[in-house]
Amino acid sequence: MLGHVLREIAKKFQSRPPVDVVAPPYNELWQRALEFQNAGDAENAIACLREIIGKNGGHAQALCNLGTLLASRGELDFAQQLIERSVASDPSLATAHVALGNLHQIKKDYMSAEKCYRRALVQEPEHSLALCNLGLLLIRHQRVPEAEEVLRQCVATAPTFADAHHNLGFALRLRGAFDEAIACFRKALTLQPTLASALKSYVALLAQTENYETALIVTTEALASQSDSPIVQAIHAFALHKVGRIHDAISHYEIALRSTTSDCELLDNYGTALQDLGRFAEAQSCYERALVINPDYHPARWHFALLVLLQGDYARGWLDYDLRTKSELSTLRNIPFPRWNGEPNANATLLVYAEQGLGDEIMFASCVKDAAARVGKVIVECNGKLAPIFKRSFSSVSVIGAPQDSQPTWLASLPKVDYAIPVGSLPQFFRSSLSDFGSGASYLRADGERARYWRDWLATLGPGLKVGISWQGGSRSSRRDLRSIPLPKWLPILQQPRVQFVNLQYTPCRDQLQQLHSQNGILINHRQDAIDDYDETAALVSALDLVISVQTAVIHLSGALGTPTWVMVPVCPEWRYGATGERMPWYGSVRLFRQRQWNDWQETIETVARELARRAT
């Protein structure tokens, strides 16, 4: 959403006619041209402006206005000629410099655009549109501190300019000053309640900070007065989707699509809602339609890549998997070494560095040995929790446990590094087809002594299978509601005799366990020391007979250790689990139990309970 907001703001300013200046006195024809232009009657405005220029070819403001109107119709080259004539005729006309800068932005000549805006500000230091557009341009190029300074000046000089408050909020959001950004978005909407770009940015920030209920309140209020706006309908649908009201979200997306079919973001968001319902073919059609409109629209390309990975088309999916690094919200760090392209080099040292969550690091680490076979030396950086496990499991590589912060000080201690690659980009070289996964053999090793300790402890729990469970995965922003099953719904599983259950849930859950015991008499054995230390977690998992879980990091740990693992996955699982079948290609020991209907776990849970009863006999 964030990138599209930026493009929409840019589009808005690029097409705005510069009529907010005092018109030079000319004649009645000029006044009529301005009236037509302000009324949005482009055809009559163009006719009047052409007549004016025919009588006075050096009329700078008329040349500028005509060029701007023609640019909005796509006649870019002729528009540029006219605006350049305007600048030549009157170099002091700030509006003409702004218009030329806007045209350069349309043509993606951002360096020339910046020069034009700065020339306008030489002529009029408080020109609000020049300041606002320059700030936006600086945001586009991630020069956020400069953008913030320029936009603060714009707000100070034009305090009623709603777009300036919005753009300042946008810069503050990128800097992480969320409270200030929210205040700016609210101010923009107070000044101009129908400013859709401000509403979109406000809701996007509320979603980013997981304030989904507030986002829904905001969009519901906006919809009450702007129900005929397809943009507001689409933003409301986005908020509904985030709170889990997916069928309502789809209804509002479809209302919006009745009015517009050329909005890439709308099509993309509609596609993700359809995908969550398991309507994969329809979702793919939405992504493809968005990409026909704009082949460079990264969110749709990204979601399309995840969908084809989900469907097992790995060669195609990896092509765009690196788009995860293009998001303005990406946390991928800038590691200052050339990117490895997968080519063998026995004399090279390769740094493989961490990204995403623990589960992703574990899953992608299955490719570490493949990489080590192509280069002379591999250094693997990982989350500190994983370092003991990785050091034990990958004896031929060097392992560094470190936090994924923006200033990786540990780089200074490394030997000479020739290439680097994020761990999530390794599979493009080694997992291009299902056959590349092989049997999914285990590749992580737990501490043998600690595993024996945990087997002895498990034996004290009593007879029967020793089964680890985890019932909540992800965060609200990573589809936690779809990836989690509340513990009370597990009763058909947990009531099976001849089974001793062990907690593997990493989030705080003592109250849930106590409530389960007091209300249902079911004991889930819990050892906090096994949860706090991930190496201990690995040892415990390796000692269990079975793990039953939802989509969470423990699946990757148990699968990589080779422990038998059952996963209950929703209608639309994370791409790693595939769209069909009982097997997960990454791990041979993992079996999948698929939900048949969206948000209905009963049948899945009963199936797992029957299988567990059969295994426990």
C-alpha distance (Angstrom), angle and dihedral (degrees) to the residues before:
residue distance angle dihedral
M1 . . .
L2 3.80 . .
G3 3.80 96.4 .
H4 3.78 92.7 47.4
V5 3.79 91.5 51.3
L6 3.79 88.8 55.7
R7 3.79 92.0 51.4
E8 3.79 92.1 47.4
I9 3.80 92.1 51.9
A10 3.79 90.1 49.3
K11 3.79 91.3 48.6
K12 3.77 91.0 50.9
F13 3.79 94.5 54.1
Q14 3.78 94.1 39.6
S15 3.80 91.1 60.6
R16 3.81 99.4 38.8
P17 3.82 111.1 116.0
P18 3.80 110.7 -127.0
V19 3.79 96.7 -123.8
D20 3.79 97.8 128.5
V21 3.80 92.8 97.5
V22 3.76 130.8 85.4
A23 3.77 107.2 -88.0
P24 3.79 115.4 -125.2
P25 3.78 110.0 -115.1
Y26 3.80 110.8 -100.5
N27 3.78 117.8 135.4
E28 3.76 144.6 -61.2
L29 3.80 90.4 -73.4
W30 3.80 90.9 61.8
Q31 3.80 91.9 50.8
R32 3.79 90.6 50.4
A33 3.81 90.5 50.1
L34 3.79 90.4 54.4
E35 3.79 92.3 47.2
F36 3.80 91.5 51.5
Q37 3.79 91.5 46.1
N38 3.80 94.5 49.1
A39 3.80 89.8 47.4
G40 3.80 90.8 53.8
D41 3.80 93.7 -113.6
A42 3.79 95.9 139.2
E43 3.81 97.6 171.4
N44 3.79 96.0 56.3
A45 3.81 91.5 39.5
I46 3.81 90.1 54.0
A47 3.80 91.5 48.6
C48 3.80 91.9 51.9
L49 3.80 92.9 45.7
R50 3.80 92.3 49.9
E51 3.80 89.7 52.0
I52 3.82 91.2 49.5
I53 3.81 91.7 50.3
G54 3.78 90.0 47.0
K55 3.81 88.1 58.5
N56 3.81 96.4 37.3
G57 3.79 113.8 21.0
G58 3.79 91.5 -175.4
H59 3.80 97.3 56.7
A60 3.82 95.6 129.3
Q61 3.79 98.6 -167.5
A62 3.81 92.9 46.8
L63 3.82 90.5 49.8
C64 3.79 89.5 49.4
N65 3.79 95.1 48.1
L66 3.79 93.7 45.6
G67 3.81 91.0 49.0
T68 3.80 91.1 50.7
L69 3.79 93.1 50.1
L70 3.81 92.5 48.0
A71 3.81 90.3 48.1
S72 3.80 89.6 55.2
R73 3.83 86.9 56.1
G74 3.80 91.8 51.2
E75 3.82 98.2 -104.4
L76 3.79 90.0 129.5
D77 3.80 103.4 158.0
F78 3.79 95.5 49.3
A79 3.82 89.7 42.3
Q80 3.80 89.9 54.5
Q81 3.80 91.5 51.3
L82 3.79 90.9 52.6
I83 3.79 95.3 47.4
E84 3.81 91.9 46.3
R85 3.83 87.4 52.8
S86 3.80 87.9 51.4
V87 3.81 91.4 52.8
A88 3.79 91.2 47.0
S89 3.79 91.6 48.7
D90 3.82 93.9 50.0
P91 3.84 115.3 10.6
S92 3.81 89.5 -179.0
L93 3.82 93.0 63.0
A94 3.81 101.6 107.2
T95 3.79 92.4 -172.1
A96 3.80 90.7 61.9
H97 3.81 91.6 53.0
V98 3.82 89.0 50.5
A99 3.80 91.6 49.1
L100 3.81 90.8 49.9
G101 3.81 89.6 48.5
N102 3.80 90.0 51.7
L103 3.79 90.0 51.3
H104 3.80 91.3 51.0
Q105 3.81 88.1 51.5
I106 3.80 90.1 54.1
K107 3.81 88.2 52.1
K108 3.84 90.0 46.0
D109 3.79 92.2 -118.7
Y110 3.78 91.8 137.6
M111 3.80 97.8 167.1
S112 3.82 91.2 56.9
A113 3.80 90.1 44.7
E114 3.79 91.7 55.5
K115 3.79 91.4 49.7
C116 3.80 90.5 52.2
Y117 3.81 93.5 50.8
R118 3.78 91.2 48.8
R119 3.81 91.0 49.4
A120 3.79 88.7 52.5
L121 3.80 89.2 52.7
V122 3.79 91.0 51.5
Q123 3.80 87.0 59.2
E124 3.83 95.5 39.5
P125 3.82 112.9 13.6
E126 3.80 91.5 -169.6
H127 3.80 98.0 45.8
S128 3.80 98.7 141.9
L129 3.80 97.5 -157.2
A130 3.81 92.1 49.5
L131 3.80 90.6 50.1
C132 3.80 93.0 45.5
N133 3.80 95.0 47.8
L134 3.79 92.8 43.7
G135 3.80 89.6 51.7
L136 3.78 90.1 51.1
L137 3.78 91.3 49.2
L138 3.80 91.2 51.5
I139 3.81 89.7 50.5
R140 3.79 89.5 51.9
H141 3.78 89.2 57.6
Q142 3.80 94.6 44.1
R143 3.79 93.7 -111.0
V144 3.76 88.5 135.9
P145 3.84 100.6 159.0
E146 3.83 90.5 52.8
A147 3.79 90.6 45.5
E148 3.78 91.6 51.4
E149 3.79 91.6 51.4
V150 3.80 92.9 49.9
L151 3.79 93.7 45.6
R152 3.80 93.0 47.9
Q153 3.79 86.7 55.5
C154 3.81 89.3 49.5
V155 3.80 92.5 51.4
A156 3.79 90.9 47.3
T157 3.80 93.1 51.7
A158 3.82 96.5 38.4
P159 3.83 106.0 28.5
T160 3.82 92.9 169.2
F161 3.82 94.6 52.0
A162 3.81 101.1 111.6
D163 3.80 94.6 -167.8
A164 3.80 91.1 56.6
H165 3.81 91.6 55.1
H166 3.78 89.4 47.9
N167 3.80 94.3 50.2
L168 3.79 91.4 46.5
G169 3.80 87.9 52.7
F170 3.78 88.5 50.9
A171 3.81 91.6 54.7
L172 3.80 91.2 46.1
R173 3.78 90.2 50.9
L174 3.78 91.1 54.5
R175 3.81 89.2 50.4
G176 3.77 90.2 52.4
A177 3.82 95.3 -112.5
F178 3.78 91.4 133.7
D179 3.81 99.5 164.4
E180 3.81 91.9 52.4
A181 3.79 90.6 45.0
I182 3.79 91.4 53.0
A183 3.81 90.0 50.6
C184 3.81 89.6 52.9
F185 3.80 93.4 49.1
R186 3.79 90.7 49.1
K187 3.81 90.8 49.4
A188 3.79 90.8 50.5
L189 3.81 91.0 51.3
T190 3.79 91.5 46.6
L191 3.80 89.8 54.3
Q192 3.81 93.4 42.3
P193 3.82 113.8 13.6
T194 3.81 91.9 -174.4
L195 3.82 94.4 55.3
A196 3.79 96.2 123.1
S197 3.80 94.9 -174.0
A198 3.82 90.3 59.5
L199 3.80 91.5 48.0
K200 3.79 89.8 49.7
S201 3.81 93.0 49.7
Y202 3.80 92.0 45.9
V203 3.80 92.6 51.7
A204 3.80 91.8 43.8
L205 3.81 90.5 54.9
L206 3.80 91.8 46.9
A207 3.80 87.7 52.2
Q208 3.79 92.2 47.1
T209 3.80 89.6 54.6
E210 3.83 90.5 44.1
N211 3.83 93.7 -115.0
Y212 3.78 90.5 138.4
E213 3.79 97.3 150.7
T214 3.81 90.8 54.2
A215 3.80 89.6 48.8
L216 3.79 89.6 54.2
I217 3.81 91.8 50.5
V218 3.82 90.4 50.6
T219 3.80 94.3 49.1
T220 3.80 92.9 43.7
E221 3.81 89.6 55.6
A222 3.80 91.5 47.3
L223 3.79 91.6 48.6
A224 3.80 91.8 53.6
S225 3.80 90.4 67.5
Q226 3.81 100.2 26.7
S227 3.78 105.2 39.9
D228 3.80 90.6 138.3
S229 3.81 91.8 59.9
P230 3.82 112.6 99.4
I231 3.80 89.5 -161.1
V232 3.80 92.2 56.4
Q233 3.81 90.2 45.0
A234 3.80 89.0 53.5
I235 3.81 93.7 47.4
H236 3.81 90.1 48.9
A237 3.80 89.5 50.3
F238 3.81 89.3 52.3
A239 3.82 90.4 53.6
L240 3.80 91.6 47.4
H241 3.79 90.1 51.4
K242 3.79 90.9 52.0
V243 3.82 93.2 54.7
G244 3.80 90.7 49.6
R245 3.81 98.4 -104.7
I246 3.76 89.7 128.2
H247 3.81 99.5 159.3
D248 3.81 90.6 51.4
A249 3.81 88.5 47.6
I250 3.78 91.7 54.0
S251 3.81 90.8 50.4
H252 3.80 91.7 55.0
Y253 3.82 92.9 43.6
E254 3.81 87.6 54.6
I255 3.81 91.6 49.4
A256 3.81 88.7 53.3
L257 3.81 91.5 47.7
R258 3.79 91.2 56.5
S259 3.80 87.9 67.6
T260 3.78 100.6 36.8
T261 3.78 132.8 22.2
S262 3.80 98.1 171.4
D263 3.82 100.3 70.0
C264 3.81 108.0 111.8
E265 3.79 94.3 -165.0
L266 3.79 92.8 49.6
L267 3.81 91.7 51.0
D268 3.79 91.2 45.8
N269 3.81 94.5 50.2
Y270 3.79 91.2 45.1
G271 3.79 87.9 52.0
T272 3.80 93.0 53.3
A273 3.82 90.5 51.2
L274 3.80 91.1 50.8
Q275 3.78 89.9 47.1
D276 3.80 91.6 53.3
L277 3.82 87.2 57.4
G278 3.80 90.7 51.8
R279 3.81 93.4 -108.7
F280 3.78 91.5 135.7
A281 3.81 100.4 161.9
E282 3.81 91.6 52.7
A283 3.79 90.8 46.1
Q284 3.78 91.2 51.5
S285 3.80 90.1 50.6
C286 3.82 89.8 54.5
Y287 3.80 92.7 51.2
E288 3.80 91.4 47.1
R289 3.82 91.7 49.6
A290 3.80 90.3 50.6
L291 3.80 90.7 50.8
V292 3.79 92.5 49.6
I293 3.80 87.3 57.3
N294 3.81 93.3 45.0
P295 3.82 118.1 5.1
D296 3.81 89.3 -169.7
Y297 3.80 95.6 56.4
H298 3.80 97.6 122.5
P299 3.82 100.9 -164.8
A300 3.81 92.1 58.8
R301 3.81 91.6 45.2
W302 3.80 88.9 49.6
H303 3.80 94.8 49.4
F304 3.79 90.4 44.8
A305 3.81 89.3 52.9
L306 3.81 91.6 51.4
L307 3.80 90.6 48.4
V308 3.80 94.6 52.8
L309 3.82 90.0 45.6
L310 3.81 87.9 52.1
Q311 3.81 88.1 52.9
G312 3.80 92.1 50.7
D313 3.81 99.1 -106.4
Y314 3.80 93.1 132.4
A315 3.80 99.4 163.2
R316 3.79 90.1 56.0
G317 3.78 96.1 39.5
W318 3.80 96.5 52.7
L319 3.82 90.0 57.1
D320 3.79 90.8 77.4
Y321 3.80 101.3 22.7
D322 3.80 89.7 102.9
L323 3.82 87.9 66.8
R324 3.81 85.8 87.1
T325 3.82 84.3 79.7
K326 3.83 92.9 55.0
S327 3.79 97.9 65.5
E328 3.79 116.4 107.2
L329 3.81 85.1 -130.3
S330 3.81 94.8 52.4
T331 3.79 114.9 131.5
L332 3.79 93.9 -161.5
R333 3.79 109.0 130.2
N334 3.77 128.3 -128.9
I335 3.79 103.2 -111.6
P336 3.84 107.7 -171.0
F337 3.80 100.9 -134.0
P338 3.82 132.3 96.1
R339 3.80 114.1 -87.9
W340 3.82 114.0 -104.6
N341 3.80 113.1 -122.7
G342 3.80 96.4 -162.3
E343 3.80 96.3 -101.8
P344 3.82 118.3 142.7
N345 3.79 116.1 -106.2
A346 3.78 117.1 165.6
N347 3.80 91.7 -167.5
A348 3.80 97.6 50.1
T349 3.80 130.9 99.9
L350 3.80 113.8 -142.6
L351 3.80 125.6 -160.8
V352 3.81 114.2 -153.2
Y353 3.78 107.5 -167.3
A354 3.79 132.3 -163.2
E355 3.78 128.4 -102.6
Q356 3.80 140.4 160.8
G357 3.84 119.5 12.5
L358 3.80 136.1 -30.3
G359 3.79 92.8 -93.4
D360 3.79 92.5 52.1
E361 3.80 91.9 48.4
I362 3.80 89.9 52.6
M363 3.80 94.5 46.2
F364 3.79 96.1 46.8
A365 3.82 90.5 44.6
S366 3.80 86.1 73.4
C367 3.82 84.1 81.7
V368 3.82 95.7 54.0
K369 3.79 94.6 92.0
D370 3.81 89.9 48.6
A371 3.79 89.7 54.5
A372 3.80 91.6 46.2
A373 3.80 89.1 57.4
R374 3.82 90.8 60.3
V375 3.80 103.1 45.9
G376 3.76 136.8 44.1
K377 3.80 97.7 -117.0
V378 3.80 135.4 9.7
I379 3.79 126.1 -159.9
V380 3.80 114.3 -166.4
E381 3.79 120.2 -160.2
C382 3.80 114.0 -163.2
N383 3.77 143.2 160.5
G384 3.80 109.2 -67.3
K385 3.81 90.0 -118.9
L386 3.80 89.8 63.4
A387 3.80 98.6 43.1
P388 3.85 97.9 92.4
I389 3.81 91.3 47.8
F390 3.81 93.8 46.2
K391 3.80 93.3 46.4
R392 3.79 90.3 53.2
S393 3.81 94.1 44.1
F394 3.81 101.9 41.6
S395 3.78 103.1 44.7
S396 3.81 94.0 163.1
V397 3.82 94.8 60.5
S398 3.79 135.5 59.8
V399 3.82 114.8 -112.2
I400 3.80 127.1 -156.4
G401 3.79 121.2 -172.5
A402 3.80 111.2 -152.8
P403 3.81 141.5 146.4
Q404 3.80 115.8 -97.6
D405 3.78 95.3 -118.4
S406 3.78 127.4 149.8
Q407 3.81 93.2 -109.2
P408 3.83 106.8 53.8
T409 3.81 98.8 -166.2
W410 3.80 90.6 176.8
L411 3.82 89.2 74.6
A412 3.80 88.9 78.1
S413 3.81 91.3 64.3
L414 3.80 95.3 53.6
P415 3.79 124.6 105.1
K416 3.79 117.8 -120.4
V417 3.82 109.2 -48.4
D418 3.80 119.3 -157.6
Y419 3.79 100.4 -177.0
A420 3.79 140.6 7.6
I421 3.78 136.3 -164.0
P422 3.82 135.2 176.0
V423 3.79 110.0 -109.6
G424 3.82 91.3 -120.1
S425 3.80 90.4 63.3
L426 3.81 95.8 57.9
P427 3.84 96.5 83.9
Q428 3.81 92.4 65.6
F429 3.81 86.4 73.1
F430 3.80 99.4 39.5
R431 3.83 111.1 25.2
S432 3.80 106.8 49.0
S433 3.80 96.0 134.6
L434 3.78 138.5 20.1
S435 3.80 90.6 -102.2
D436 3.82 89.8 60.7
F437 3.81 89.7 68.5
G438 3.80 92.9 62.8
S439 3.78 115.6 -170.8
G440 3.79 94.3 -27.9
A441 3.78 92.0 -116.4
S442 3.80 118.6 -170.9
Y443 3.79 116.4 -94.1
L444 3.80 105.4 176.3
R445 3.81 124.7 81.1
A446 3.78 126.4 -153.4
D447 3.79 123.1 -147.0
G448 3.80 102.8 -82.8
E449 3.79 95.9 -147.9
R450 3.79 93.0 49.5
A451 3.80 90.8 46.1
R452 3.82 88.9 56.2
Y453 3.81 89.3 49.7
W454 3.79 91.0 53.6
R455 3.80 92.9 46.3
D456 3.80 88.4 54.5
W457 3.80 90.5 49.2
L458 3.80 92.1 48.2
A459 3.80 89.4 52.7
T460 3.81 89.5 60.5
L461 3.81 91.1 60.3
G462 3.78 92.3 73.0
P463 3.80 138.0 -103.4
G464 3.77 125.7 -36.2
L465 3.78 138.2 49.5
K466 3.79 118.1 -25.9
V467 3.81 105.8 -137.5
G468 3.81 127.1 -178.6
I469 3.81 117.9 -151.1
S470 3.81 137.5 -164.5
W471 3.79 121.9 178.8
Q472 3.81 107.8 176.6
G473 3.79 127.9 59.4
G474 3.77 138.2 174.5
S475 3.77 130.8 1.0
R476 3.79 129.1 -80.9
S477 3.80 89.1 -92.8
S478 3.82 91.9 52.2
R479 3.81 96.6 52.6
R480 3.81 97.4 -89.9
D481 3.82 91.9 164.9
L482 3.80 91.4 57.5
R483 3.80 93.2 41.9
S484 3.80 97.5 49.2
I485 3.80 136.3 71.6
P486 3.82 116.7 -162.6
L487 3.79 110.9 -116.5
P488 3.86 95.7 -118.3
K489 3.82 88.7 62.2
W490 3.81 88.3 60.8
L491 3.83 92.3 68.7
P492 3.85 95.5 109.5
I493 3.80 87.4 56.8
L494 3.78 98.3 39.1
Q495 3.81 93.7 48.6
Q496 3.79 92.9 62.3
P497 3.80 112.5 119.8
R498 3.81 123.9 -128.5
V499 3.81 91.6 35.9
Q500 3.80 128.4 110.3
F501 3.78 111.6 -159.0
V502 3.82 124.4 -149.3
N503 3.79 126.2 -164.9
L504 3.82 117.1 -116.8
Q505 3.82 95.7 162.9
Y506 3.80 107.4 128.1
T507 3.81 97.0 -162.6
P508 3.83 120.3 81.2
C509 3.80 106.2 -78.2
R510 3.83 110.4 150.0
D511 3.80 92.0 115.5
Q512 3.81 91.4 51.9
L513 3.79 91.7 49.5
Q514 3.79 92.7 48.1
Q515 3.81 91.9 47.8
L516 3.81 90.8 50.1
H517 3.79 90.1 51.7
S518 3.80 96.0 45.6
Q519 3.82 95.4 45.5
N520 3.80 101.2 36.1
G521 3.80 106.0 17.5
I522 3.79 91.4 -121.5
L523 3.80 118.0 141.8
I524 3.79 119.6 -152.4
N525 3.78 106.9 -169.1
H526 3.77 111.9 -129.4
R527 3.79 131.8 -167.0
Q528 3.78 112.8 179.6
D529 3.81 92.0 -166.4
A530 3.79 88.4 62.9
I531 3.81 90.9 52.7
D532 3.81 98.3 44.4
D533 3.83 96.0 54.5
Y534 3.80 114.8 50.8
D535 3.81 92.5 -157.5
E536 3.81 87.1 57.2
T537 3.81 89.2 47.5
A538 3.81 88.8 54.8
A539 3.79 92.0 49.7
L540 3.81 91.6 49.5
V541 3.80 92.6 46.7
S542 3.79 91.4 50.4
A543 3.82 89.2 53.5
L544 3.81 95.5 52.2
D545 3.79 124.8 96.6
L546 3.79 92.6 -139.5
V547 3.80 143.3 -2.8
I548 3.81 121.2 -147.0
S549 3.78 116.1 -170.6
V550 3.77 150.3 140.0
Q551 3.81 120.8 -113.3
T552 3.78 103.6 -55.3
A553 3.80 141.0 121.3
V554 3.80 93.8 -85.7
I555 3.82 88.6 69.6
H556 3.79 90.1 62.2
L557 3.79 92.2 45.3
S558 3.80 95.0 49.1
G559 3.80 93.0 41.0
A560 3.81 92.9 50.0
L561 3.83 89.2 48.5
G562 3.81 91.1 50.4
T563 3.82 95.8 -118.1
P564 3.83 113.0 150.5
T565 3.81 105.3 -100.9
W566 3.78 134.6 -174.3
V567 3.79 119.6 -161.2
M568 3.80 126.9 -165.9
V569 3.80 105.4 -149.2
P570 3.83 129.0 -172.8
V571 3.78 126.8 -120.0
C572 3.80 87.7 -88.9
P573 3.80 107.4 32.8
E574 3.76 127.0 -174.7
W575 3.81 108.6 -75.1
R576 3.81 91.9 -106.0
Y577 3.81 91.5 70.8
G578 3.78 97.7 54.4
A579 3.80 127.5 -129.8
T580 3.80 99.1 -95.3
G581 3.77 142.7 19.4
E582 3.80 136.0 44.4
R583 3.78 97.9 -91.8
M584 3.79 133.1 80.1
P585 3.81 109.5 -147.0
W586 3.78 94.2 -144.0
Y587 3.82 95.1 60.7
G588 3.78 129.4 34.1
S589 3.82 94.1 -158.7
V590 3.83 95.8 56.7
R591 3.81 122.8 97.8
L592 3.80 122.1 -170.5
F593 3.80 127.5 -141.8
R594 3.79 108.2 -164.9
Q595 3.78 128.8 -148.2
R596 3.82 110.9 -125.2
Q597 3.81 100.1 -161.0
W598 3.78 127.8 34.8
N599 3.81 113.5 -95.6
D600 3.84 93.1 -0.6
W601 3.79 112.5 113.2
Q602 3.80 99.6 162.1
E603 3.80 98.0 95.4
T604 3.81 92.4 43.8
I605 3.80 92.6 50.1
E606 3.80 92.4 47.8
T607 3.81 90.2 50.9
V608 3.80 91.2 51.7
A609 3.82 90.3 46.8
R610 3.83 91.3 53.8
E611 3.80 91.8 47.8
L612 3.79 90.9 48.5
A613 3.81 91.7 49.7
R614 3.80 89.2 51.5
R615 3.79 92.2 49.3
A616 3.81 94.2 45.5
T617 3.81 94.5 55.6
